[in-house]
Amino acid sequence: MTSVSSGDTAWVLASTALVMLMTPGLALFYGGLVRRKNVLSVMMYCLGAYAVVSLVWVLLGFSLVFGRDLHGFIGSLGYAGLRGLGIGTVWHGTRIPALAFVGFQSVFAAIATAIIASAIAEKGRVDSWLLFSALWVLLVYSVIGHWLWGGGWASRLGAIDFAGGMVVHIASGFSALALALVAGKRRGVNSVEPVPHNLPLVLTGTGLLWFGWLGFNAGSALAANGLAANALLVTNIAASAGGLAWALAAWLNHGRPGSVAFASGAVAGLVAITPAAGYVGPLAAMLIGAVAGMWSYYWVSYRIRHGLDEVLDAWAVHGMSGVWGSIATAIFADPSVNSVKGLIYGNVHLFLAQLAATAASIAWAFAASYALAWLVAKTLGWRIPEQAEYIGLDLSELGEEAYETLPS
Amino acid sequence: MSKLVIAFIRSEKLEAVKKALEAIGVPGMTVLEVHGRGEEKGIELTYRGKRIHIDLIPRIQLEVIVDDDSLVDRVINAIAGAAYTGNPGDGRIIVLGIEKSLRIREYGAKLSAEKHA
């Protein structure tokens, strides 16, 4: 029986608080990108999903990911309601309390869910979204989480995902694509591009995401050690490279770099380094981040060209850079960081295992989310009356306005 | 005589109205974000078993100065055609006579020429 390390525990608790701040950060990022009449509803999608998942996670989600393995597919319900996890329990394979691990994983599941709100921004019912959030975390996130982190088939095959390239970003990104296809296009918008009302909110949100992401990736070491330090450093590098790369791509294509371009690129870089943060060094991180910035820029343009109203680009940024990061992990894994060899060190097996896990994550996230979104569409429904959409979701869904001061 | 055309329109119709005015050669305009209501006293929406009342609705107020009187009807037609939906709340167009209308650039140039003369 290993004992608890106070240093490891302190770092994981602090990281949990850092990751928590990512959800309000995402709320600001998304909130600034929509029109002023919808900012509150979009922010509440994020915060509401956070609260729903925090509860569902303790009741069932944690157990589905980390419970005893059932056929490599999902965890058992042995930990449902956190049964058997007391304040004295040390989480296996670590020197932190099991409850610290539960809390850390809880804020991961919450931000992953909140990311999907991109798909229904400016159009989706709040109650339908909260129902979807609860179902999604149990039937999509928990399944893929178990495959990679709970001892499921993908991890046994040898696939690796340090902090959630597949579990968090591919899962949320491709689920957003499925949800957008089910929910349909916004009415009264001339194109599928978002119409930002407050870019300083977007940039503030980006800063908070970046800040929290240091805990997201470095906390995933589950220890206060050199691996955590490496993860923190490469995370910061990839974010910087991604922001500059996307801004450069926008500069070359439109003659101006743009603040949203920089912000989106930083997030793409952060996404791409997430699966790799515990396996690659600083120089590979620059490349991973820079490619992510260009790559997701391409997919945002692709989405707009094809008229897909996945409003805030969770698919193009989180989904597609999640794919790139997961594959890049298998290419650049450096044995001097974490004794895992990537393709450039001659390890073909990891590369193939990673391709299989990535493809399976995409397929499960898209298909299961499509089915869940369809189910919600057929029961509660996703859309509000056209007139209510014109007035804005803040007034019609919440009965509030963000900035208006006139008495009504 | 110059006329001032003021139109209260749905916010989402601004782009269409702009294009329609451009098409008849009237690109200049001033746009204000306003709140207002008509005879229906706002909007009563019923959905999901609940009624919500929105008293003052965000709208766009568009002001166009028309220097050539013969253009006024075409401006009215362009705005009304582009802003029409057939539902209550499509808005209103009013036309006011302008007592005086001058461009600051031209008038200012005249002033400064006189000063230096």
HADDOCK unambig.tbl for C-alpha pairs under 7 A between the chains (distance, minus, plus):
assign (segid A and resid 188 and name CA) (segid B and resid 12 and name CA) 6.32 0.50 0.50
assign (segid A and resid 408 and name CA) (segid B and resid 55 and name CA) 5.50 0.50 0.50
assign (segid A and resid 408 and name CA) (segid B and resid 56 and name CA) 6.18 0.50 0.50
